[in-house]
Amino acid sequence: MSEQTIPDDAAVVDRIEDGTYAVLHVGPDEVELVVDVALLPEGTVEGDWLRIGLRADPERTAARRAALEGRLDRLRRTRGGGRFS
């Protein structure tokens, strides 16, 4: 990577492989992240800088937790409790 430090909320597109995956260097530690190019803004090319932002999705989290709890409940019932219940 270059001598310039990447800000915490930014990434640089290091390369695009086979038009399918992009390799990003993220944050000041330049952590390598491989993403599907479909997730990038249209027209993104190697060398472009991107702003990175993550947001919590409480609705999806709650739905997934409820689904997993349901599975665990079914497993506990069918396995007779077991030592891990």
Summary of the structure (lengths in Angstrom):
residues: 85
radius of gyration: 20.2
end to end distance: 49.2
largest distance: 60.1
contacts: 167
relative contact order: 0.16
helix: 28%
strand: 27%
